[in-house]
Amino acid sequence: MPHLDMNAVVGSHDLLLVTLDTLRYDVAQAQAEAGRLPNLLPPGVRWERRHSPGSFTYAAHAAIFAGFLPTPVTPGPHPRLFAATFPGSESTAAGTWVFDAPDLPTGLARAGYHTVCIGGVGFFNKLTPLGSALPGLFAESHWEPAFGVTNPASLERQIDRAAEVLARVRGPVFLFLNVSALHQPNHHYLPGTTGDSLDSHAAALRYVDRHIGRLYALMRRRRPCLAIVCSDHGTAYGEDGHVGHRIGHEVVWTVPYTHFVLERHAAV
């Protein structure tokens, strides 16, 4: 993964964080190797195998929003892109952007960014106090049933909302989008099937690939943008008898991660 001096990025670039909820590393890597993710992964961009900071959505995102992105699987310590002020932190390095705030959205807001959350799964639905906790970190947040796990066109609707937001925001933006399409139920991406499987999980990822390019194009129209694309955790489809996540299994802890710069292209 190329080294980034985040102190040069923050302030000059928009920031896009996309979490592909429940996406497994093995599925993501197999689809990439088969050439089925041409839009999600721009030319020359590859997945990196990493470990999630949490085994389910709330835990993983609470860590991510504190600056703890998925960790490389090789022995560390590994310098982080973002870090809250914390005495003795071994992963805060010269290129780390350090914020004196309890969470990354607040830190970026203090640095002049407009922070936006476009939710997907239930932890972002704002229907309960718990479902409001993570969205509440942002200056504005959006969720509706069409963004959720039961809508086969969820990502399209989420990107529609992103387009509306970006059209009225002129200054630097930190846009977070939680993609719900990978999460169970995902069998609707394989017509004729009634149960979720690794095949439908992969089909959901191909659906994401078909539409994510529109989001990248929206970000390119503004200014250079650092895009961070990763899974928050994986999920089990019967491995060792397990189904789902919030368990300490390899398929849950191991996730795909990448970051890359989208250069400004106003004509896109």
N, C-alpha and C positions, 0 to 999 in steps of 0.2 A: 504494500500500500504506500503510495507516494507521501513523503513528508509534507506537512502543511504548517506554515507559521500562521496560526490562527489570529495572532495580534495584527497581522496585515490583512487578514480576511474580514474580520469583524469590523464593520463600519464602511467597508468598500464593496461588500457583496451582500446580496440577499441570501437568506438561509432557508433551505427546504429540508425538512426531516420527514421521511416517509417510513412508517413501520408497517410491514406486511404481516399482519397479525396471524400467528401460528405457523408461519412458513418454515418448513424443515430445510436444513442445509442439504441433505442428500437429494431431496426433490429439486431444490433450486439449482444445485450443481448439475444434476443429470439433464435438466431442461436447458441449461446454458450450454453444456457440452454438445447437445443435440442441435444447437443453433435455433432454439425456439424462443429465445428472449432477445431479439434484435433491438427492441425499443427500450426495454427496461434497462439493459446494459449497453450503453453507447460503445462505439468501436474502441477496442483496447481496454475496456473496463471488465474486470473479473470479480467474481465473488471471493471473499476471504472467509475462511472457516473460523468462527469465533464462538465464544461461550456467552450465553445470556446472563445478565445480572439478576434474573428472576425467572421462576418457572410458570408464571401466569401473568396476564396483562397488567394488573394493577401493580404488582411488585416490580415487574420489569420497567414499566414506564415511570414509576416513582424514582427508580434509580437513574434511568436515562435523563429525566428532567432535572436531576441533580448533577449531571455531567458524566455519569457512568455509562457510556455506550458499551455495547458488547465487547468483550475482552479477547484479544488474539489468543489462540490456543497454545502458542509457544511460550516457554518460560519468560517471565517478565523481570522487573516491572516494565510496563508499556506506557509511554507518554500519552496523555489524553488530549483530545482537542479542546475540551472545556473542563474547567474545574472550579468549584466553589472554594473560597478561601478556607483552608483547613490545615492547621499546623501539623507538620510531619508527613504530609502527603508525598508518597514516593512516586506517584504517577503524574505529578505536576512538573512540567519541564519548561525549557525556554520558549518553545513554540506554543505552549498551552495558553489559551485565553482564560484568564482568571477573573471570576466575578464575585463581588462581595454581596451576595444575596443568598437566600435559602434555596433558590431554584433557578434553572437556566432561563425560563421565560421572563422572570422578574429581572434577572441580570441583564438580559438583552434589551428589555424595555428601558432600563436605566441608561443603556448605551444608545438609545434613540430608535430602537426597532419597534414597529407595530407587530404585536404577537397575535397569531391567529391559530385556533385549533379547529380542525374539521374532523369530527369524531366518526367512529365506525361501530365498534363493538359496544356492549352494554356499559362498560366502565366510562364511556364518554357520552351517555345518552341524556344526562342532566335530569332524569326523571326521579332520582332519589338523591339524598345527601351524598352517598358514596359515588353515585354516577356523576356528581357535580364536582367532586374534589379535584380531579385532574384537569378538566376543562376550566375550572376556576383559577388556574394559574395564568391564564392567558387574558389579554385585553378584550378579545372577543372570541366566542366559541360557537360552533354550529353543530347541530345534530337534528336529524329527523328520521322517521322509520325507513325512508327510502335509502338512507346511508347504511342501514344495518345488514345483518347477516342473512336475512331471508329474501333480500331483493337481488335477483341475478344481475341487475344493472347498477349495483350500488356505487361502484367506482365512477361510472359515468355521471351519476347525480352528484357525487362529491366534487368532481372536477368542475361541474357546472357551477357549484357554489364557490369554488376557488376562483373561477373566472369573474364572478360578480364581485368578490372581495378585492381581487387584484386590480380591477378596473377603477376602483375608487381610492386605493391607497397609493400615494405618490412617494413616500419616503421608504427607507429600508424596511423590509418585512422578514419576519421569521414565521414561516408557514409550516405547521405540523399537520400531517394527514395520516390518520390511522385507517389503513385499508382492511375492510372487514371480509372481503371476498374469499380469502383462503380459509377462514374459520368455518367450522361445522355450523349449519349444513352447507355442503358444497356440491352435493350430487347433481344439482340442477345445471352444472356446467358440463355434464355428460348426459345428454338426452337419452331417455329410456332406462336410466338407472334409478334405484330408489334408496340406496345406501351410500354413505360416504366411504371413500377409500383413498389409497395413495394415488390412484389414477384420477379421481375427481379433484383431489388436492392439486395435482399437476395441471389439470384442465383449468382450474381456477387461476393458477398462476399465468397460464397462457392468455386467459381473459384479461388479466391485469396488464400483460405486455401489449395487448392490442390497443389499450386506451391510455396508458401512462404517458405516451409521447405527447399527448395534448397538454398535460400538466407541465412537462418540461418546456414545451414551446411557450406557454404562458409565462414561465419564469424567465426565459431568455429575452423576452420583449422589454424587460425593465432595466436590468443591470447584470453584471456577472453574478452567478448564483452558485454557492456551494451546496450540492445535493448530497444528503446522507440517506442511504436506502438500506434498510436492514429488517430482520425479523425481531420481534420482541421475545419470542420463545418458539419452540417447536410443539409438536403434538403427536400422540401415539395412535396408531391404527392397528392395535392388536399385538404389538411387540411385547413379549413376555407376559401376555394377558392384559396389558394396559390399553385403555382407550382414553384419549383426552390428554390433559396436561395438569399442572400443579402437582407434579411428581418429579422425583429426582432420577429421571431416565436420560440416557444419552441422546435420544431423539428429541427430547424436550430442551435440554441444555445447549445443544449444538445448533447454531444459527448462521445464516448467510449475512454478510455485511459488505458494503462498499461505500466509498465516497468519491466524488468527482466534481469538477467545475463545469457548469454550463456557461459558456461564454455568451455575452450579450449578442443578440441577433435580432434587431428590431423588425426585420422583414419576415420573420418566421410566421 
